Amino acid sequence: MASQKEMDFTYSLIDKMFRLSIGEFADYSGAMYDGDFSLSLEEAQHRKHEYITRNLGIGPGTRMLDLSCGWGPLLTHVRDIGATGVGLTLSAGQAAACQSRGLDVHLRDCRTIDRDAFGGFDAVASVGGFEHFCSIEDYRAGKQDAIYQDLFRRVATLLPEKGRFFLQTMVFGENMLPVDQLDVNAPRDSDAFMLGLMTKQFPGSWLPYGKEQAERTAEPYFRLVSASSGRLDYIETIRQWRKRFAAPSFRKTLLKLSLVPRYLLSRDFRLAFASGVSSNTACFERKLMDHYRLVFEKR
């Protein structure tokens, strides 16, 4: 799994920039347009939150756990509809931001969750967190299935009979390359370069191979209720984010200037945040990656 240091590299480092661009209730995961790209980014994110809570049966008086809760947008929605939410994250920047808004968020490895920590829940959600639960080293060691299966087992212990688990995650797509071909030194527009760049932007993280791997490893504990691809939705989400990031502001300029020393001293930083390439967009467009919303029900 991505370590706390690796998560901080990706998320805590861009915490201020993201919130200055997207807002204090930033949602750093794919929105839900369902083909209606006339929606604003905020409307599409709200549609996603409603979709999640509706499919999980979350409402007044219920309790939900959010694994890898980010900056707390889903927890905020859960609170707004009268339910109770608990969130976990490995990013210190995200945890502090959530706690400053009164959200019940803890700095903790989601893979160690058990009933003794926070008790039981009516439902569990993970929006984007699954992408960080396996590292490339874990994959090379043949541990990927076991890591996912153990997580599903732990989640199942938190839920009542027929309790639901919502999982939104990027996955490797039908055109994914063999791992040994990923290379940031490959030609700049090549698939190998785009995938290699993704490993720099999200160190310590490795995706599942299609929704099939998630479904297979969940099988002993959950049945799949529904699955839908959000690949095109994610392409539009990224397009909207990039427009917001590019919009000038004095505070963002000051923040960028404060990062100049790191830019000069760290090649990984330059590749991850200043390459000028939207590798995730390219990976979705080329079907090197896909994106799924999965609803599971406990057996």
Order of alpha helices (4+ residues) and beta strands (2+ residues): alpha-alpha-alpha-beta-alpha-beta-alpha-beta-alpha-beta-alpha-alpha-beta-alpha-alpha-beta-alpha-alpha-alpha-alpha-alpha-beta
